[in-house]
Amino acid sequence: MEVANGPLLWASYLTLAVLGLSIVGALARVFRGPALSDRVVALDLVAYLAVGFLSTYAVVAEEDTYVDVALVLGLLAFLGTVALARYIERVRSGEALVDP
């Protein structure tokens, strides 16, 4: 059974192209972001755009495994963002510079 055909197939390809370009733009912000917090937000955006890309590709390829990978990537991105935010908070307060 073919799920994606006709207009849905073209919309999926257009979505993949837009998400791919968005990932490239967000990666540019990761590499030349003026502050560490800008880079963290851009890296989080890259991860969530990749989740959208994988989910859309799962529809085009008719493969459920990509949805599982996207779910795991979303969870890891959330945990990584929380960890980086905590690290930035500790560095700015001077707590990370003290030896235990």
C-alpha positions in Angstrom: 0.0 0.0 0.0 1.4 3.3 -1.0 0.7 6.0 1.5 2.5 9.0 -0.1 1.5 9.6 -3.8 0.4 12.6 -5.8 0.1 15.9 -3.9 1.1 14.3 -0.6 4.4 13.0 -2.2 5.3 16.4 -3.6 4.4 18.1 -0.3 6.6 15.7 1.5 9.5 16.4 -0.8 9.0 20.1 -0.4 8.9 19.7 3.4 12.1 17.7 3.3 13.8 20.4 1.2 12.7 23.2 3.5 13.7 21.3 6.6 17.1 20.5 5.1 17.7 24.2 4.3 16.6 25.1 7.8 19.1 22.7 9.3 21.9 24.3 7.2 20.9 27.7 8.4 20.7 26.7 12.0 24.1 25.0 11.7 25.5 28.3 10.4 24.2 29.9 13.6 25.8 27.1 15.7 29.3 27.8 14.1 29.2 31.6 14.2 26.8 32.4 17.0 28.0 35.4 19.0 27.3 33.9 22.4 27.3 30.4 23.9 23.5 30.6 24.7 22.9 31.4 21.0 24.8 28.3 20.0 22.9 26.1 22.4 19.5 27.3 21.2 20.7 26.8 17.5 21.9 23.3 18.3 18.6 22.5 20.0 16.8 23.8 16.8 19.0 21.6 14.6 18.0 18.6 16.7 14.3 19.3 16.5 14.5 20.1 12.8 16.2 16.7 12.4 13.3 15.1 14.3 10.9 16.7 11.8 13.1 15.6 8.9 13.2 12.0 10.1 9.4 12.0 10.7 8.7 13.3 7.2 11.1 10.8 5.7 9.4 8.0 7.6 6.2 9.0 5.7 7.9 9.1 2.4 9.9 5.8 2.9 7.0 4.1 4.7 9.3 2.9 7.4 8.3 3.1 11.0 11.8 2.8 12.3 12.6 6.4 11.5 9.8 7.5 13.8 11.5 5.6 16.7 14.8 7.2 15.9 13.2 10.7 15.8 11.6 10.1 19.2 14.9 9.1 20.7 16.6 12.1 19.1 14.0 14.4 20.5 14.4 13.0 24.0 18.2 13.2 23.8 18.0 16.8 22.5 15.8 17.8 25.4 18.1 16.2 28.0 21.2 17.8 26.3 19.6 21.2 26.3 18.8 20.9 30.0 22.3 19.8 30.8 23.9 22.6 28.8 21.6 25.2 30.4 22.6 23.9 33.8 26.3 24.1 32.9 25.9 27.7 31.6 24.2 28.7 34.8 27.0 27.1 36.9 29.7 28.8 34.8 28.0 32.2 35.0 27.6 31.9 38.8 31.2 30.8 39.3 30.2 27.5 40.8 31.9 25.4 38.1 35.3 27.0 38.7 35.6 25.8 42.2 37.4 22.5 42.7 35.5 19.8 44.7 
